[in-house]
Amino acid sequence: MGLFGNQLANVVEWEQFNDEMIFWKWSNKEIKKGSRLIIRPGQDAIFLFNGKVEGVFENEGSYDIASQIVPFLSTLKGFKFGFNSGMRAEVLFVNTKEITVKWGTKNAINIPAPGLPGGMPIRAFGTMACKVDNHNVLIDKIAGIKQQFNIDDVKERVISMLDQLLMKWIAREGKDMFNLQINSFEIGNGIKEDMDFEMRKIGLSIPSFSISSFSYPEEVKRMQEKAAGQSMVGDVNKYTQMSMADSMENGGGAGNMAGSMAGMQMGMMMGQQMANQMNQSNQMQNSQQSAGSEQSAGNAAAPKFCPECGTKTNGSKFCPECGTKLY
């Protein structure tokens, strides 16, 4: 190849490749004669012509485009490079790795709960995995109009669906509203199935989705701690008085009052729940003590000989000779 041919050649590659990028489009005016394609580990290269897929190349390596790529294209497979003419095509580089990303609700979500007219305000946090599932769908829905697509774009779509999915699956799988972490696996698995279904519509999949924690607002946490710490379990009147007093101390505004009332309602529900648990525990303990007393009485040592007549008792409750009660 002559001097001028080498000057016209270019390298088609994704130089700024990183794990947070889903895809990046190489869009030079044209691919010159003598150009090479470089595919790095974790990448696929997709040749596009007039928005249509010409060929998908998945094996890493360095390729001469004219001799090793063009023959495998569809409508461009007979293309001949000239000295002053190149191939007008785009190359879409796709990240094939599974990308793990943290997620979290922006604001508290009001989950419907018995006894709470406004619902229970909670936040949730966790991790999820994202992966390209279908090249053609991705190109049709996203890559056709975008130069690049990263994990932040995916998170925006996830967050837009998250509130409704959390409400749906907490309502189905949340057995204990005050301890949702117990059922976090079931809730997360349900969300993963629904979210995976939606994301496949744009060519992506969600291999995993997990919930690491649920969080209540600070004012609700304080009410819960006070309800437990000040021994007001089951004492609704006392709890109500304390909540109203706190509201007055903190300014008494409508916002403070609303927050305090939400905390008060939650605390009352928790208090009632804890009271029920304590009552059940006490009943079980009393039952065990009663059974133990009866057993102890039944196993009391009987005298070997009757204290009245001296007859051998053989462990009987009454003397077999004179009928005296022995224990």
C-alpha positions as CSV (number, residue, x, y, z in Angstrom):
1,M,0.0,0.0,0.0
2,G,1.4,3.4,-0.9
3,L,2.1,6.3,1.3
4,F,-1.2,8.1,0.6
5,G,-3.2,4.9,1.2
6,N,-1.8,4.6,4.7
7,Q,-2.6,8.2,5.5
8,L,-6.2,7.7,4.6
9,A,-6.6,4.5,6.7
10,N,-8.2,4.7,10.1
11,V,-8.7,2.4,13.1
12,V,-12.3,1.6,14.0
13,E,-12.3,0.9,17.8
14,W,-14.0,1.8,21.1
15,E,-11.1,3.5,22.9
16,Q,-13.0,4.9,25.9
17,F,-14.6,1.5,26.8
18,N,-15.7,1.2,30.4
19,D,-18.1,-1.0,32.4
20,E,-20.7,1.8,32.8
21,M,-21.4,2.1,29.1
22,I,-24.0,-0.1,27.4
23,F,-23.0,0.9,23.8
24,W,-21.1,3.5,21.8
25,K,-21.4,4.3,18.2
26,W,-18.4,5.0,15.9
27,S,-19.7,7.5,13.4
28,N,-16.9,8.8,11.1
29,K,-17.9,10.0,7.7
30,E,-16.6,6.9,6.1
31,I,-14.3,3.9,6.6
32,K,-11.2,4.3,4.5
33,K,-9.2,1.8,2.5
34,G,-6.7,-0.1,4.7
35,S,-8.7,0.5,7.9
36,R,-8.8,-2.0,10.7
37,L,-11.4,-3.1,13.2
38,I,-10.4,-3.7,16.8
39,I,-12.7,-5.7,19.1
40,R,-11.7,-5.9,22.8
41,P,-12.8,-8.5,25.4
42,G,-16.4,-7.8,26.5
43,Q,-17.4,-6.1,23.2
44,D,-19.4,-6.9,20.1
45,A,-19.0,-4.8,16.9
46,I,-22.1,-4.3,14.7
47,F,-21.8,-2.8,11.3
48,L,-24.8,-0.5,10.3
49,F,-25.6,0.8,6.9
50,N,-28.6,3.2,6.5
51,G,-29.8,2.1,9.9
52,K,-29.8,-1.6,9.0
53,V,-27.6,-4.3,10.5
54,E,-25.0,-5.4,8.0
55,G,-23.1,-7.8,10.3
56,V,-22.4,-8.7,13.9
57,F,-18.8,-9.6,15.0
58,E,-18.3,-11.1,18.4
59,N,-14.7,-12.4,18.6
60,E,-12.1,-10.2,20.0
61,G,-9.1,-9.3,17.8
62,S,-7.8,-7.0,15.1
63,Y,-9.3,-7.3,11.6
64,D,-8.5,-5.9,8.2
65,I,-11.9,-4.5,7.3
66,A,-11.5,-4.9,3.5
67,S,-10.5,-8.6,3.6
68,Q,-11.9,-9.9,6.9
69,I,-15.1,-7.9,7.5
70,V,-16.6,-6.7,4.2
71,P,-17.0,-10.3,2.8
72,F,-19.3,-11.1,5.7
73,L,-21.5,-8.1,5.4
74,S,-24.9,-8.4,3.7
75,T,-25.6,-5.6,1.2
76,L,-22.0,-4.3,1.4
77,K,-20.2,-7.6,0.9
78,G,-19.2,-6.7,-2.6
79,F,-18.0,-3.2,-1.7
80,K,-14.7,-2.2,-3.4
81,F,-12.5,0.5,-1.7
82,G,-11.2,3.1,-4.0
83,F,-8.3,5.5,-3.4
84,N,-10.6,8.5,-2.8
85,S,-13.7,6.6,-1.8
86,G,-14.5,4.8,1.4
87,M,-17.4,2.8,2.9
88,R,-20.1,5.0,4.5
89,A,-21.1,2.8,7.5
90,E,-21.4,3.1,11.2
91,V,-20.1,0.7,13.8
92,L,-22.0,0.1,17.0
93,F,-19.8,-1.3,19.8
94,V,-21.9,-3.1,22.5
95,N,-20.8,-4.0,26.0
96,T,-21.6,-7.7,26.5
97,K,-20.7,-7.8,30.2
98,E,-23.3,-8.1,33.0
99,I,-23.3,-4.7,34.7
100,T,-24.1,-4.4,38.4
101,V,-25.5,-1.1,39.6
102,K,-26.9,0.2,42.9
103,W,-30.5,1.5,43.0
104,G,-32.6,3.4,45.5
105,T,-35.9,5.1,45.7
106,K,-35.7,8.9,45.5
107,N,-38.5,9.6,47.8
108,A,-40.5,7.6,50.4
109,I,-43.3,5.5,48.9
110,N,-46.6,5.3,50.7
111,I,-47.4,1.6,50.9
112,P,-51.1,0.9,51.8
113,A,-51.3,-0.5,55.3
114,P,-54.3,-1.3,57.7
115,G,-54.9,1.5,60.1
116,L,-52.8,4.1,58.2
117,P,-55.1,6.1,55.9
118,G,-52.1,7.7,54.1
119,G,-50.1,4.5,53.9
120,M,-46.8,3.6,55.4
121,P,-43.9,5.8,54.0
122,I,-40.8,3.7,53.2
123,R,-37.7,3.8,51.1
124,A,-35.8,0.9,49.6
125,F,-32.3,0.3,48.4
126,G,-30.5,-2.6,46.7
127,T,-28.5,-3.7,43.6
128,M,-29.4,-5.0,40.2
129,A,-27.7,-6.5,37.1
130,C,-28.2,-5.3,33.6
131,K,-27.1,-7.0,30.3
132,V,-27.7,-6.5,26.6
133,D,-30.1,-9.2,25.5
134,N,-31.1,-8.5,21.8
135,H,-29.0,-6.4,19.4
136,N,-31.8,-5.8,16.9
137,V,-34.3,-4.6,19.5
138,L,-31.6,-2.4,21.1
139,I,-30.8,-0.8,17.7
140,D,-34.4,-0.3,16.8
141,K,-35.5,1.2,20.1
142,I,-32.3,3.0,21.4
143,A,-29.2,3.0,19.2
144,G,-31.0,4.3,16.1
145,I,-31.4,7.7,17.8
146,K,-28.5,7.8,20.4
147,Q,-24.8,8.0,20.0
148,Q,-24.2,6.3,23.3
149,F,-26.2,4.7,26.2
150,N,-24.9,4.2,29.7
151,I,-26.0,2.7,33.0
152,D,-27.4,6.1,34.2
153,D,-29.9,6.0,31.3
154,V,-30.9,2.5,32.5
155,K,-31.3,3.7,36.1
156,E,-33.6,6.4,35.0
157,R,-35.9,3.8,33.3
158,V,-35.7,1.6,36.4
159,I,-36.5,4.3,38.9
160,S,-39.5,5.3,36.7
161,M,-41.0,1.8,37.2
162,L,-39.8,1.1,40.7
163,D,-42.4,2.8,42.8
164,Q,-45.3,1.0,41.3
165,L,-43.5,-2.4,41.3
166,L,-42.5,-2.0,45.0
167,M,-46.1,-1.2,45.9
168,K,-47.3,-4.2,43.9
169,W,-44.9,-6.8,45.3
170,I,-44.9,-5.5,48.9
171,A,-48.7,-5.8,48.9
172,R,-48.3,-9.4,47.6
173,E,-45.3,-10.7,49.5
174,G,-44.9,-8.3,52.5
175,K,-46.2,-10.5,55.4
176,D,-45.0,-8.1,58.1
177,M,-45.2,-4.4,57.3
178,F,-42.8,-3.6,60.2
179,N,-40.2,-6.1,59.1
180,L,-40.3,-6.2,55.3
181,Q,-36.7,-7.5,55.2
182,I,-38.0,-10.9,56.1
183,N,-39.6,-11.2,52.7
184,S,-37.1,-9.1,50.7
185,F,-36.1,-12.1,48.5
186,E,-39.7,-12.7,47.4
187,I,-40.4,-9.0,46.9
188,G,-37.2,-8.6,44.9
189,N,-37.8,-11.6,42.8
190,G,-41.2,-10.4,41.8
191,I,-39.9,-7.0,40.9
192,K,-37.1,-8.6,38.9
193,E,-39.5,-10.6,36.8
194,D,-41.7,-7.6,36.0
195,M,-38.7,-5.3,35.3
196,D,-37.0,-7.9,33.1
197,F,-40.2,-8.2,31.0
198,E,-40.3,-4.4,30.5
199,M,-36.5,-3.9,29.8
200,R,-36.5,-6.6,27.1
201,K,-38.7,-4.3,25.1
202,I,-35.6,-2.1,24.6
203,G,-33.2,-5.0,24.1
204,L,-31.9,-5.3,27.7
205,S,-32.4,-7.9,30.4
206,I,-32.3,-7.9,34.2
207,P,-30.6,-11.1,35.3
208,S,-30.9,-10.2,39.0
209,F,-32.5,-7.7,41.3
210,S,-32.1,-7.7,45.1
211,I,-33.2,-5.5,48.0
212,S,-30.6,-4.8,50.6
213,S,-32.7,-2.7,53.0
214,F,-36.0,-0.9,53.7
215,S,-36.0,2.4,55.5
216,Y,-38.7,4.4,57.3
217,P,-38.6,8.2,57.7
218,E,-36.7,9.6,60.6
219,E,-39.7,10.9,62.5
220,V,-41.3,7.4,62.3
221,K,-38.1,5.8,63.6
222,R,-38.1,8.1,66.5
223,M,-41.7,7.3,67.4
224,Q,-40.9,3.6,67.1
225,E,-37.9,3.9,69.4
226,K,-39.9,6.0,72.0
227,A,-42.8,3.5,71.9
228,A,-40.4,0.7,72.8
229,G,-38.0,2.6,75.0
230,Q,-40.5,4.2,77.3
231,S,-42.5,1.0,78.0
232,M,-45.7,2.3,76.3
233,V,-46.5,-0.9,74.5
234,G,-50.2,-1.2,74.2
235,D,-50.8,2.1,76.0
236,V,-52.4,4.0,73.1
237,N,-53.5,7.0,75.2
238,K,-50.0,7.6,76.6
239,Y,-48.5,7.2,73.2
240,T,-51.0,9.7,71.7
241,Q,-50.2,12.2,74.4
242,M,-46.4,11.9,73.8
243,S,-46.8,12.3,70.0
244,M,-48.9,15.4,70.3
245,A,-46.4,16.9,72.8
246,D,-43.6,16.2,70.4
247,S,-45.5,18.0,67.6
248,M,-46.0,21.1,69.8
249,E,-42.3,21.2,70.8
250,N,-41.2,20.9,67.1
251,G,-43.2,23.9,66.0
252,G,-46.7,22.5,65.7
253,G,-46.9,23.3,62.0
254,A,-49.2,21.4,59.7
255,G,-46.2,19.5,58.2
256,N,-44.8,18.6,61.6
257,M,-48.2,17.6,62.8
258,A,-48.8,15.4,59.8
259,G,-45.4,13.7,60.2
260,S,-46.0,13.2,63.9
261,M,-49.5,11.7,63.3
262,A,-48.0,9.3,60.8
263,G,-45.4,8.3,63.3
264,M,-48.0,8.1,66.0
265,Q,-50.2,5.8,63.9
266,M,-47.3,3.5,63.1
267,G,-46.2,3.5,66.7
268,M,-49.6,2.6,67.9
269,M,-49.8,-0.3,65.4
270,M,-46.3,-1.5,66.5
271,G,-47.3,-1.1,70.1
272,Q,-50.4,-3.2,69.6
273,Q,-48.4,-5.8,67.8
274,M,-45.7,-5.9,70.5
275,A,-48.4,-6.0,73.2
276,N,-50.0,-9.0,71.5
277,Q,-46.7,-10.7,71.3
278,M,-46.0,-10.0,75.0
279,N,-49.5,-11.3,76.0
280,Q,-48.9,-14.5,74.0
281,S,-45.5,-14.9,75.6
282,N,-46.9,-14.4,79.1
283,Q,-49.7,-16.8,78.5
284,M,-47.3,-19.4,77.2
285,Q,-45.0,-18.8,80.2
286,N,-47.9,-19.1,82.7
287,S,-49.1,-22.3,81.0
288,Q,-45.7,-23.8,81.3
289,Q,-45.3,-22.7,84.9
290,S,-48.8,-24.2,85.7
291,A,-47.9,-27.5,84.0
292,G,-44.6,-27.5,85.8
293,S,-46.3,-27.0,89.2
294,E,-48.7,-29.9,88.6
295,Q,-45.9,-32.1,87.4
296,S,-43.8,-31.2,90.5
297,A,-46.8,-32.0,92.7
298,G,-47.4,-35.3,91.0
299,N,-43.8,-36.2,91.4
300,A,-43.5,-35.3,95.1
301,A,-41.7,-38.1,97.0
302,A,-44.2,-40.3,98.9
303,P,-43.0,-41.9,102.2
304,K,-42.0,-45.5,102.0
305,F,-44.0,-46.4,105.2
306,C,-47.3,-45.0,106.5
307,P,-46.6,-42.7,109.4
308,E,-49.8,-43.9,111.2
309,C,-49.6,-47.7,111.0
310,G,-46.1,-48.4,109.6
311,T,-47.4,-50.3,106.5
312,K,-45.2,-50.2,103.4
313,T,-46.8,-47.7,100.9
314,N,-45.3,-48.8,97.6
315,G,-45.5,-45.2,96.3
316,S,-49.3,-45.0,96.8
317,K,-51.0,-41.6,97.6
318,F,-53.0,-43.3,100.4
319,C,-52.0,-46.0,102.9
320,P,-53.2,-49.4,101.6
321,E,-53.8,-50.5,105.2
322,C,-55.4,-47.6,107.1
323,G,-56.2,-45.2,104.3
324,T,-54.1,-42.2,105.6
325,K,-53.3,-39.6,102.9
326,L,-49.6,-39.7,102.5
327,Y,-49.0,-36.6,100.3
